[in-house]
Amino acid sequence: MLPDLPDDDEWIRARLQLIGARIQARRMRQNLTQQAVFLAARIDRGTLQALEAGRGNPTFATLMRVAYALDMPLEDLVR
């Protein structure tokens, strides 16, 4: 039996904030600027800023690009 989804999307917002924190922490551990990451990932600055802030609705491709640019498995970013 599949679990029921919560009635609201707060769990999604919480997960996006966690993903953003992981991106920022990894970037800072590697001593990278946001500019270095958004250029390497081939996304725009606003997208990376929104991701790190836990906002927006990133595509799978965007998450794959950021994980690749940060040299981390996508699984580590989204789990």
Backbone torsions as a table, in degrees:
resi	resn	phi	psi	omega
1	MET	NA	136.4	179.8
2	LEU	-82.6	145.9	178.4
3	PRO	-72.1	150.3	175.6
4	ASP	-77.4	140.7	174.9
5	LEU	-73.8	146.8	174.1
6	PRO	-61.0	158.9	-177.9
7	ASP	-69.3	-23.2	179.4
8	ASP	-121.3	175.2	-177.6
9	ASP	-100.8	20.7	179.5
10	GLU	-59.7	-35.0	179.6
11	TRP	-64.6	-31.3	176.9
12	ILE	-70.5	-45.1	178.3
13	ARG	-60.2	-41.0	179.0
14	ALA	-63.7	-40.1	179.2
15	ARG	-67.7	-39.3	177.3
16	LEU	-63.5	-37.0	177.2
17	GLN	-66.4	-38.9	177.8
18	LEU	-64.9	-43.5	177.5
19	ILE	-61.3	-44.1	178.4
20	GLY	-60.9	-41.1	178.5
21	ALA	-65.1	-38.1	177.9
22	ARG	-65.7	-41.1	178.1
23	ILE	-61.5	-50.5	-177.5
24	GLN	-63.1	-42.9	-179.3
25	ALA	-63.2	-44.4	179.5
26	ARG	-64.2	-42.6	179.4
27	ARG	-61.4	-44.4	-178.3
28	MET	-70.1	-37.9	176.5
29	ARG	-61.4	-32.8	179.3
30	GLN	-88.1	2.1	178.3
31	ASN	59.2	43.1	-179.7
32	LEU	-107.6	145.5	173.6
33	THR	-83.5	162.5	174.1
34	GLN	-59.1	-38.6	-179.0
35	GLN	-60.2	-43.2	179.6
36	ALA	-60.5	-40.4	-177.3
37	VAL	-72.8	-46.8	-177.3
38	PHE	-67.8	-30.5	175.9
39	LEU	-70.2	-43.7	179.9
40	ALA	-65.2	-37.2	-178.5
41	ALA	-82.0	-10.9	-177.9
42	ARG	58.4	46.5	173.2
43	ILE	-124.2	168.5	-179.8
44	ASP	-87.3	160.1	-176.3
45	ARG	-55.7	-44.8	-178.4
46	GLY	-60.5	-35.5	178.6
47	THR	-65.5	-45.1	178.8
48	LEU	-65.4	-42.1	178.6
49	GLN	-61.3	-41.9	178.8
50	ALA	-65.7	-41.1	177.8
51	LEU	-59.6	-49.5	-178.5
52	GLU	-63.5	-28.9	179.0
53	ALA	-84.4	-4.1	179.8
54	GLY	76.9	24.7	-179.9
55	ARG	-111.1	170.3	174.8
56	GLY	85.8	-172.5	-179.7
57	ASN	-138.9	80.4	-173.3
58	PRO	-66.2	147.0	174.8
59	THR	-78.1	162.8	175.7
60	PHE	-59.3	-42.2	-179.7
61	ALA	-61.6	-40.7	178.8
62	THR	-63.3	-44.7	178.5
63	LEU	-63.0	-38.8	177.4
64	MET	-63.5	-42.4	179.7
65	ARG	-63.3	-44.0	-179.0
66	VAL	-66.5	-44.4	178.6
67	ALA	-59.9	-42.8	178.8
68	TYR	-63.3	-45.0	-179.7
69	ALA	-62.9	-32.1	-180.0
70	LEU	-91.3	4.7	178.6
71	ASP	53.9	50.6	178.1
72	MET	-135.8	147.6	177.0
73	PRO	-64.1	140.4	178.2
74	LEU	-55.4	-37.9	-180.0
75	GLU	-57.2	-40.8	179.7
76	ASP	-66.8	-28.0	-179.7
77	LEU	-75.8	-40.5	-170.5
78	VAL	-104.5	-6.3	-177.5
79	ARG	-72.1	NA	NA
